[in-house]
Amino acid sequence: MAMLLKLPFENCNNDLSRSNLKSSPKKIQRRSGRTASGSPRAAEFFAGIGMVRRALEDAGCCVVFANDIDPVKHKLYAANFEAEHFVLKDIRLLKGSEIPDVEIATASFPCTDLSLAGKRRGLKGKQSSTYWEFTRVLEEMGRRRPAAILIENVPSFATSHSGEDIYQAIAELNRIGYWCDLLVVDARYFLPQSRPRLFIVASTEPLEAPGDWTPSILRPEWIKGFVAEHPELKMNAHPLEIPFSGSRTLAEVVEKPAPDAPTWWSESRVARFVESLSPLQAKRLQALKYCPTLAWATAYRRTRGGQAVWEIRPDALSGCLRTARGGSSKQAIVEAGNNTVRIRWMTGREYARLQGAPDYDFAGASENQVMFGFGDAVCVPAVSWVIRNYVRPLAEGKLTEVHDETLSYA
């Protein structure tokens, strides 16, 4: 991995030198706790429309606190979950004393400034800097801090500011008493959507039997390089293997309106779509068109050489769902076969299915509001898998050096 550019960080409130990150802080005692049913309790920060909650519940956890700032997302959340515990409030105004006792905290903080859409401002940007508010709240919880944390964001988090952002994020968790692991999990292993996401899994105790950083599907080469370059960070890896359940395709999730349904584009619009295709893209469409049975693919609108063009995915997966703002973020569904081609926009219900919530109640929200909510959410089965196989066992002390009912941490 190339040498990382070191930049000053005004927002992180981290005055640690890199030589003392592994110093052993004083331990304090914390009582372990669960609900009456034995389920670990969880606090869901940046809760959005509740997809992390669904993943937590699928993994046997009980959400007792949720927070988000968006009233539309809160409305959708409340239509699908009990929401008395939902605090509709800017996290910048949230205090650690407002958080109930929990064993797990999750944070899918805004990715805007970690992407080109936010001009790669990183953790200094207005939206993504709310990460520091999350760690502030954890610190304010004092001895009540949760035993396990799950943080989720886009893969470009790893390269933001030449790797400095991910370094500072982990260093801050170390400072307040957490050991950290890094994972990359793609939704394609669970549903027909290409959606790789970077996870930080953190615990107040080191793993009792940590694995190594051998590159794998879950821990690509750059993670090994990052860990080797920063031995001062408190990091450990839990050995995991993604369960392979066979190929998933769009045929499982697409809606199938009648050929004369008004949702299909007009002949003239389809013609403009076809005219914009490069020779490679046209060849892909022809292959679909002459299939003996119907097949489905997704397409994105791109700007190439100053021209708006359409590009069709070469596989039977959806591209990564995004918030529905701007034409390039919206995916079209191409249905072809038997010498026919039909095209329409992807629907909100298809967004929900691709994120693992096929029965989600849209509560009268507009199609754009639904797509924005799901484009900004997580893939439920992917996150549930991480929680069930890693985060929950961490919270229960099954993977760490502490096994009894008294958990200690810094």
C-alpha positions in Angstrom: 0.0 0.0 0.0 1.3 3.5 -0.8 2.5 5.8 1.9 -0.5 7.6 3.4 -0.7 11.4 3.3 -1.0 12.7 6.9 -3.3 15.6 7.3 -4.4 17.6 10.3 -7.9 16.9 11.6 -9.6 19.7 13.5 -12.9 17.8 13.9 -11.7 14.6 15.5 -10.7 15.9 19.0 -7.9 13.3 18.9 -4.7 14.5 20.6 -3.2 11.0 20.7 0.3 10.6 19.3 0.6 7.5 17.1 3.1 6.0 19.4 0.8 5.7 22.4 -2.4 4.4 20.9 -1.7 0.9 22.3 -1.1 2.1 25.9 -3.3 0.2 28.3 -6.0 2.6 29.8 -7.3 2.0 33.3 -10.0 -0.6 33.3 -13.4 0.0 34.9 -16.2 -2.4 35.7 -19.4 -2.6 33.7 -22.4 -4.9 34.3 -23.5 -6.9 31.4 -27.2 -6.8 30.6 -29.9 -8.0 28.3 -33.6 -7.8 27.8 -35.9 -10.2 29.8 -35.9 -12.4 26.7 -32.1 -12.7 26.7 -31.6 -10.5 23.6 -28.7 -8.0 23.5 -30.0 -4.4 23.5 -29.0 -2.1 20.7 -28.9 1.6 19.9 -29.3 2.5 16.3 -27.7 5.8 15.3 -28.4 7.4 11.8 -31.4 5.0 11.9 -32.9 6.1 8.6 -35.9 4.0 7.6 -34.9 1.2 9.9 -33.0 -1.3 7.8 -30.3 -1.8 10.4 -33.0 -2.3 12.9 -34.5 -5.1 10.8 -31.0 -6.6 10.5 -30.5 -6.4 14.3 -33.9 -8.0 15.0 -33.2 -10.8 12.4 -30.0 -11.5 14.4 -31.9 -11.7 17.7 -31.2 -8.3 19.1 -33.6 -5.8 20.6 -33.5 -2.1 19.5 -34.2 0.2 22.5 -33.0 3.5 21.0 -32.9 5.0 17.5 -31.9 8.4 16.2 -32.1 10.3 12.9 -32.7 13.8 11.8 -34.9 13.2 8.7 -38.7 13.5 9.3 -39.6 11.6 6.1 -37.4 8.7 7.2 -38.9 8.8 10.6 -42.3 8.5 9.1 -41.3 5.4 7.2 -39.6 4.0 10.2 -42.7 4.5 12.4 -44.9 2.8 9.8 -42.9 -0.3 10.1 -41.5 -0.5 13.6 -42.5 0.5 17.1 -41.0 4.0 17.3 -41.5 5.3 20.8 -37.7 5.0 21.3 -37.0 7.0 18.1 -35.4 10.4 18.9 -35.9 12.7 15.9 -33.0 15.0 16.5 -29.7 16.2 15.1 -27.0 14.0 16.5 -25.0 17.1 17.2 -27.5 17.9 19.9 -27.7 14.4 21.4 -26.0 13.7 24.7 -24.6 10.5 26.0 -26.9 10.7 29.0 -29.9 10.3 26.7 -28.9 6.9 25.5 -30.2 3.9 27.5 -28.1 1.0 28.6 -27.2 -1.1 25.5 -24.7 -3.8 24.6 -24.5 -2.8 20.9 -24.4 0.5 19.0 -24.7 0.8 15.2 -23.8 3.8 13.0 -24.4 4.1 9.3 -23.3 7.7 9.2 -23.7 9.9 6.0 -21.4 8.9 3.1 -21.9 12.2 1.2 -18.5 13.7 1.9 -16.7 10.4 1.4 -17.8 10.3 -2.3 -17.5 12.4 -5.4 -21.0 13.8 -4.6 -19.5 15.5 -1.6 -16.3 16.5 -3.4 -14.4 14.1 -1.1 -14.3 16.5 1.8 -14.1 13.4 4.0 -14.7 13.4 7.7 -14.3 17.2 7.7 -17.4 17.6 5.5 -20.7 18.8 6.9 -22.5 15.5 6.6 -19.7 12.9 7.2 -18.2 14.8 10.1 -21.2 13.5 12.1 -19.0 10.4 12.7 -17.2 12.5 15.4 -20.6 13.2 17.0 -21.2 9.5 17.2 -17.9 8.8 19.0 -18.5 11.8 21.3 -21.8 10.3 22.4 -20.1 7.0 23.1 -17.5 8.8 25.2 -20.1 10.7 27.1 -21.8 7.4 28.0 -18.8 6.6 30.2 -18.9 3.2 31.8 -22.2 2.5 30.1 -20.6 2.5 26.6 -21.7 -0.6 24.6 -19.5 -3.6 24.4 -19.7 -3.9 20.6 -20.1 -1.4 17.8 -20.9 -1.8 14.1 -20.1 1.1 11.7 -21.0 0.9 8.1 -20.1 3.1 5.1 -19.0 3.1 1.5 -15.7 1.6 0.4 -14.3 5.0 -0.5 -14.1 5.6 3.2 -10.9 3.7 3.0 -9.3 6.0 0.5 -10.7 9.3 1.7 -7.9 11.8 2.2 -5.4 9.1 1.1 -6.4 6.9 4.0 -6.2 9.4 6.7 -9.9 9.5 7.4 -10.1 5.7 8.2 -7.0 6.0 10.3 -8.4 8.8 12.4 -11.7 7.1 12.7 -10.1 4.0 14.1 -7.6 5.9 16.3 -10.5 7.7 17.9 -12.3 4.5 18.7 -9.0 3.2 20.2 -8.7 6.3 22.3 -12.1 5.8 23.9 -11.4 2.1 24.6 -12.2 0.0 21.5 -10.3 -2.6 19.6 -11.2 -2.6 15.9 -11.6 -4.9 12.9 -12.2 -4.1 9.2 -14.5 -6.0 6.8 -15.8 -5.4 3.3 -19.1 -7.3 2.7 -21.0 -7.2 -0.7 -24.7 -7.5 -0.8 -24.3 -9.7 -3.9 -23.7 -12.7 -1.6 -27.2 -12.4 -0.3 -29.3 -10.6 -3.0 -28.9 -9.7 -6.6 -27.4 -6.3 -6.0 -23.7 -5.2 -6.3 -23.3 -3.2 -3.1 -19.9 -3.6 -1.3 -19.8 -1.8 2.0 -17.0 -1.2 4.5 -17.6 -2.2 8.1 -15.7 -1.3 11.3 -16.5 -3.8 14.0 -15.3 -2.7 17.4 -15.2 -4.1 20.9 -14.2 -3.0 24.4 -12.1 -6.2 24.8 -9.6 -7.7 22.4 -10.5 -11.0 20.7 -9.4 -14.0 22.6 -8.4 -15.9 19.5 -7.9 -13.4 16.7 -7.2 -14.5 13.2 -4.7 -12.9 10.8 -5.0 -10.4 8.0 -4.5 -12.8 5.1 -6.3 -11.2 2.1 -9.7 -12.7 1.4 -13.1 -11.7 0.0 -13.9 -10.1 3.3 -10.5 -8.5 3.9 -8.9 -7.4 0.6 -5.2 -6.7 0.2 -5.4 -3.1 1.2 -6.6 -4.0 4.7 -3.5 -6.1 5.3 -1.4 -3.2 4.1 -3.2 -0.7 6.3 -2.8 -2.8 9.4 0.9 -3.4 8.7 1.5 0.3 8.1 -0.1 1.2 11.4 1.1 -1.2 14.2 0.2 1.4 16.8 -3.5 0.9 16.2 -5.4 -1.6 18.4 -6.7 -3.9 15.7 -7.7 -7.6 15.6 -9.4 -9.8 13.0 -12.1 -12.4 13.7 -12.0 -15.3 11.1 -15.2 -15.3 9.1 -16.4 -16.9 5.8 -19.2 -15.7 3.7 -21.8 -18.4 3.1 -22.2 -19.0 -0.6 -25.9 -19.7 -1.5 -25.6 -19.8 -5.2 -26.1 -17.0 -7.8 -28.8 -14.5 -7.3 -30.5 -12.8 -10.3 -32.8 -9.9 -11.0 -35.5 -12.4 -12.0 -36.1 -13.0 -8.3 -36.9 -9.3 -7.5 -38.2 -7.5 -10.6 -41.8 -6.6 -11.0 -43.4 -8.0 -14.1 -46.0 -5.5 -15.4 -48.0 -6.4 -18.5 -46.4 -5.5 -21.9 -48.9 -2.7 -22.4 -48.5 -1.2 -18.8 -47.9 2.6 -18.8 -44.7 2.2 -16.8 -42.9 1.0 -19.9 -41.1 3.7 -21.9 -42.5 4.8 -25.2 -41.0 3.5 -28.5 -39.4 6.8 -29.2 -37.7 6.8 -25.7 -36.5 3.3 -26.2 -35.1 4.3 -29.6 -33.1 7.1 -28.0 -31.8 4.7 -25.4 -30.6 2.3 -28.1 -29.1 5.1 -30.2 -27.0 6.2 -27.2 -25.4 2.7 -26.8 -21.8 2.1 -27.6 -21.0 -0.9 -29.9 -20.2 -3.0 -26.7 -23.5 -1.9 -25.1 -25.5 -2.6 -28.2 -24.0 -6.1 -28.4 -25.2 -6.7 -24.8 -28.7 -5.6 -25.6 -28.8 -7.7 -28.8 -27.8 -10.8 -26.8 -30.7 -10.1 -24.3 -33.2 -9.4 -27.1 -32.6 -12.7 -28.8 -32.8 -14.9 -25.7 -35.5 -17.5 -26.1 -36.9 -16.5 -22.7 -37.3 -13.2 -20.9 -34.2 -11.9 -19.1 -33.6 -8.7 -17.1 -30.6 -6.3 -16.7 -30.1 -2.9 -15.2 -28.8 0.2 -17.0 -27.3 3.5 -15.8 -27.1 6.8 -17.6 -23.6 8.1 -17.9 -21.8 11.1 -19.4 -19.0 9.9 -21.7 -17.0 12.5 -23.8 -19.6 15.1 -22.9 -22.5 13.0 -24.2 -25.3 11.3 -22.2 -25.2 7.6 -22.9 -26.7 4.5 -21.4 -24.7 1.5 -20.2 -26.1 -2.0 -19.4 -24.6 -4.2 -16.7 -23.1 -7.4 -18.1 -24.6 -9.5 -15.4 -28.0 -10.2 -13.9 -27.4 -8.0 -10.9 -28.6 -4.5 -9.9 -26.0 -1.9 -9.7 -25.6 -0.3 -6.3 -28.8 1.4 -5.3 -28.3 5.1 -4.7 -30.3 8.0 -3.4 -32.7 9.1 -6.3 -31.2 12.5 -6.9 -30.2 13.2 -10.5 -30.6 11.1 -13.6 -27.3 9.2 -13.2 -28.3 7.8 -9.9 -31.5 6.2 -11.2 -31.4 2.7 -12.7 -33.5 1.5 -15.6 -34.8 -2.1 -15.9 -34.3 -3.7 -19.3 -36.6 -6.6 -20.0 -35.7 -8.4 -23.2 -36.2 -11.7 -24.9 -38.2 -13.3 -27.7 -37.1 -10.5 -30.1 -38.6 -7.8 -27.8 -37.1 -5.0 -25.7 -39.0 -3.1 -23.0 -37.5 -0.5 -20.6 -38.8 1.3 -17.6 -37.4 2.9 -14.4 -36.7 0.7 -11.4 -39.5 1.0 -8.8 -39.5 1.6 -5.1 -40.8 -1.9 -4.4 -37.8 -3.3 -6.4 -35.5 -1.1 -4.2 -37.1 -2.6 -1.1 -36.7 -6.2 -2.4 -33.0 -5.5 -3.4 -32.4 -4.3 0.2 -34.0 -7.3 1.8 -37.3 -5.7 2.8 -39.9 -6.9 0.3 -42.9 -6.3 2.5 -41.9 -2.8 3.7 -44.8 -0.4 4.2 -44.3 2.8 2.2 -46.8 4.7 4.4 -48.0 6.9 1.5 -44.5 8.2 0.8 -43.7 9.3 -2.8 -41.7 7.0 -5.1 -38.7 9.4 -4.9 -38.9 9.4 -1.1 -39.0 5.6 -1.0 -36.1 5.3 -3.3 -34.1 7.9 -1.4 -34.7 6.1 1.8 -33.7 2.7 0.5 -30.8 4.1 -1.6 -29.5 5.5 1.7 -30.0 2.3 3.6 -28.3 -1.0 4.1 -28.8 -4.5 2.7 -30.6 -6.3 5.5 -29.3 -9.9 5.0 -25.7 -8.7 4.6 -25.8 -6.6 7.8 -27.8 -9.3 9.7 -25.1 -11.8 8.8 -22.3 -9.6 10.2 -24.3 -9.0 13.4 -25.3 -12.7 13.9 -21.8 -14.0 13.3 -19.7 -11.3 14.8 -21.3 -8.3 16.5 -23.8 -10.2 18.7 -21.2 -12.8 19.9 -18.8 -9.8 20.7 -21.5 -8.1 22.8 -22.2 -11.4 24.6 -18.5 -11.8 25.4 -18.2 -15.0 23.5 -15.2 -13.9 21.3 -13.3 -11.8 23.7 -11.0 -12.3 26.7 -13.9 -11.6 29.1 -16.5 -14.4 29.5 -18.2 -13.8 32.8 -21.1 -11.5 33.7 -18.7 -8.6 34.6 -17.3 -7.0 31.5 -14.5 -4.5 31.9 -13.3 -2.0 29.5 -11.6 1.4 29.2 
